[in-house]
């Protein structure tokens, strides 16, 4: 699917996620001439990509020219309030404001915009860097079906896209998939350390853990079989896997721990949103 816009796209913040999105858009045929990047200090890698494609990078976008078709806010949540008020002045009646900042509510953008401006709040995750992310979105009432479609097309450049109707669910999404890659990386760390504890050399333990976690994830994706069934398929009654799972699936095992962890992340998301 080739991306086509009826006006400029202003990308505010070209960090890892913003850069991954830009790379995905260019691969999908978005014309570099339609993109303006606002970032006072892009990394060397991003600067090289911008230079290669002839994309302008400014410290602060001005109001000259046509209003953007899309303003994508990809700055860190803690600097959003310092950056967005000036950017909001660039939005026209048909501009879609799309945010990927954790904890920043739709209302926090609307209060700086003229009434009736379309806002979509989205939560991607870091596998977007390799085109394997998943993003969940929520739109305000002013967002048209065409703008929802556009938001989905832009975000699908780095992975799957889904929608929720209630914005409060974005905090739960953040706790599961937004923060979730860190949980998986921790699992790999813990598995490697457990291997070292039973006598494996540290380098081999890490190699085994990393390959097992990444390979199992790919099996889950490609097989189309649910995780519970795959778990049962690899577990022989009375075998080694069953012995390990008896510990992990005990009443004080992995499930209650993960439930508490996700609940803590969801609560923190609500706190950040105010």
C-alpha positions in Angstrom: 0.0 0.0 0.0 1.5 3.3 -1.1 1.0 6.2 1.4 -0.5 9.4 0.0 -1.3 12.6 1.8 -3.3 15.6 0.8 -0.7 17.9 2.5 2.5 18.0 4.5 3.3 15.6 7.3 5.1 17.2 10.3 6.9 14.7 12.4 7.7 16.3 15.8 10.5 14.2 17.4 12.8 11.9 15.4 14.0 9.6 18.1 13.8 5.8 17.9 10.1 5.5 17.4 9.7 8.6 15.2 12.7 7.4 13.1 11.2 3.9 12.8 7.9 5.4 11.6 9.6 7.7 9.1 11.6 4.8 7.7 8.5 2.7 7.3 6.6 5.6 5.5 9.4 6.1 3.1 9.5 2.3 2.3 5.7 2.6 1.6 6.2 5.3 -0.9 5.6 8.5 1.0 7.2 11.3 -0.9 10.1 12.8 1.1 9.0 16.3 -0.1 5.8 15.9 1.9 7.7 15.4 5.2 9.1 18.0 7.6 10.9 16.9 10.8 11.0 19.1 13.9 13.8 18.0 16.1 16.6 20.3 17.5 19.2 17.5 17.8 18.5 14.3 15.7 20.9 11.5 16.1 23.6 10.9 13.5 21.7 7.9 12.1 18.5 9.9 11.7 20.4 12.9 10.3 21.9 10.6 7.7 18.5 9.2 6.7 17.1 12.7 6.4 20.0 13.9 4.3 19.8 10.8 2.1 16.2 11.6 1.3 16.4 15.3 1.2 14.0 15.8 4.2 14.1 19.1 6.0 14.8 19.1 9.7 14.0 22.2 11.7 14.4 23.1 15.4 10.9 24.7 15.3 8.3 24.6 12.5 6.7 27.8 11.4 3.3 28.6 10.1 4.2 29.4 6.6 2.6 27.3 3.8 -0.3 24.9 4.0 -1.4 23.5 7.3 -0.1 19.9 7.8 -2.4 17.0 6.8 -0.8 15.2 9.8 1.1 16.3 12.9 2.6 13.3 14.5 3.8 14.0 18.1 6.7 11.6 18.9 8.5 13.6 21.6 9.0 12.3 25.1 5.9 12.7 27.3 7.7 14.9 29.9 8.5 17.6 27.3 5.1 17.4 25.5 3.7 20.4 27.4 6.7 22.5 26.5 6.6 21.6 22.8 2.9 21.1 21.8 1.4 24.5 22.4 3.5 26.1 19.6 2.9 23.1 17.3 -0.8 23.2 17.9 -1.0 26.6 16.2 0.0 25.0 12.9 -3.1 22.7 12.9 -5.7 23.5 10.3 -9.4 22.4 10.2 -8.4 19.2 8.3 -5.2 18.4 10.3 -5.0 15.1 12.1 -3.0 15.3 15.3 -1.5 11.8 16.1 0.3 11.2 19.3 2.4 8.2 20.3 3.4 9.6 23.7 2.6 7.5 26.7 0.4 9.1 29.4 -0.7 12.1 27.3 -4.4 12.2 27.0 -6.6 13.3 24.1 -7.9 16.1 26.3 -4.3 17.4 26.9 -4.0 18.0 23.2 -7.5 19.3 22.7 -7.0 22.1 25.2 -4.3 23.6 22.9 -6.3 23.1 19.7 -9.2 24.9 18.1 -12.5 23.1 18.6 -13.3 20.3 16.2 -9.7 19.3 15.5 -9.1 15.5 15.0 -6.8 13.8 17.6 -5.7 10.2 17.7 -3.8 8.8 20.7 -1.7 5.8 19.9 0.5 3.4 21.9 3.1 1.5 19.8 5.9 -0.6 21.2 9.6 -1.0 20.5 9.5 -4.0 18.0 8.3 -1.3 15.6 12.1 -0.8 15.1 12.1 -4.0 13.0 8.5 -3.6 11.6 7.1 -6.0 14.1 5.4 -3.6 16.5 1.8 -3.5 17.6 -0.1 -0.2 18.1 -3.5 0.4 19.7 -5.3 3.7 19.0 -8.2 5.7 20.3 -9.7 8.7 18.4 -11.7 11.7 19.6 -15.2 12.5 18.3 -13.9 15.0 15.7 -11.9 12.3 13.9 -13.5 11.4 10.6 -13.5 7.8 9.2 -11.0 8.9 6.6 -8.7 10.3 9.3 -8.9 7.0 11.3 -8.0 5.2 8.1 -5.1 7.5 7.6 -3.8 7.0 11.1 -4.0 3.3 10.7 -2.1 3.4 7.4 0.7 5.5 9.0 1.0 3.3 12.0 0.8 0.0 10.1 4.1 0.9 8.5 5.8 -0.5 11.6 3.4 -3.4 12.5 -0.1 -4.3 13.4 -2.7 -1.7 14.4 -5.9 -2.1 16.5 -8.4 0.3 18.0 -10.3 0.8 21.3 -13.4 2.9 21.8 -12.6 4.0 25.4 -9.4 6.0 26.0 -9.0 4.7 29.5 -8.1 1.3 28.0 -4.9 2.9 26.5 -3.3 2.7 30.0 -4.0 -1.1 30.0 -2.6 -1.4 26.5 0.5 0.5 27.6 0.9 -1.9 30.5 0.6 -5.0 28.3 2.2 -4.2 25.0 3.8 -0.8 25.4 5.9 -2.0 28.4 5.6 -5.6 27.5 8.9 -5.9 25.5 10.8 -5.1 28.7 9.1 -8.0 30.5 10.2 -10.4 27.7 13.7 -9.1 27.8 13.7 -9.6 31.6 12.5 -13.2 31.0 15.6 -13.8 28.7 17.9 -12.3 31.4 16.4 -14.4 34.1 16.5 -17.6 32.0 20.2 -16.9 31.2 21.0 -16.4 34.9 19.1 -19.6 35.8 21.2 -21.4 33.3 24.4 -20.0 34.7 23.2 -21.0 38.2 23.0 -24.7 37.1 26.5 -24.7 35.7 26.4 -23.3 32.2 29.1 -20.9 31.1 27.6 -17.3 31.1 28.0 -16.8 27.3 26.3 -20.1 26.4 23.5 -19.5 28.9 22.8 -16.1 27.4 22.9 -17.6 23.9 20.5 -20.4 24.8 18.1 -18.0 26.6 18.0 -15.4 23.8 17.5 -18.0 21.1 14.8 -19.7 23.0 12.8 -16.6 23.8 13.1 -15.2 20.2 12.5 -18.5 18.5 9.5 -19.3 20.7 8.0 -15.9 19.9 8.4 -16.5 16.2 6.9 -20.0 16.5 3.9 -18.4 18.3 3.5 -15.8 15.5 4.0 -18.2 12.6 2.0 -21.2 13.8 -1.2 -19.4 14.6 -1.6 -21.7 17.6 -2.5 -20.1 20.9 0.2 -19.9 23.6 -1.5 -22.3 26.0 -1.7 -25.0 23.3 1.9 -24.6 22.4 2.9 -24.8 26.1 0.9 -28.1 26.4 2.5 -29.4 23.2 6.0 -29.1 24.6 5.1 -30.5 28.0 5.4 -34.3 28.5 3.7 -35.6 31.7 6.3 -36.2 34.4 9.1 -34.8 32.3 11.5 -31.9 32.8 9.3 -29.2 31.4 6.4 -30.3 33.7 8.8 -30.1 36.7 9.7 -26.5 35.8 6.1 -25.5 35.1 4.9 -26.9 38.4 7.0 -24.1 39.9 6.1 -21.4 37.4 2.4 -22.2 37.5 2.1 -22.5 41.3 -0.3 -20.2 43.2 2.6 -17.8 43.9 4.2 -18.3 40.5 4.4 -16.4 37.3 0.7 -15.5 36.7 0.0 -13.6 39.9 3.4 -11.9 39.5 2.7 -10.8 36.0 -0.8 -9.7 37.0 0.7 -7.4 39.7 3.3 -6.1 37.3 0.8 -5.1 34.6 -1.5 -3.6 37.3 1.4 -1.5 38.6 2.2 -0.3 35.0 -1.5 0.5 34.3 -1.8 2.5 37.6 1.4 4.5 36.7 0.0 5.2 33.3 -3.1 6.7 34.9 -1.0 8.8 37.2 1.1 10.1 34.3 -2.1 11.0 32.5 -3.3 13.0 35.5 
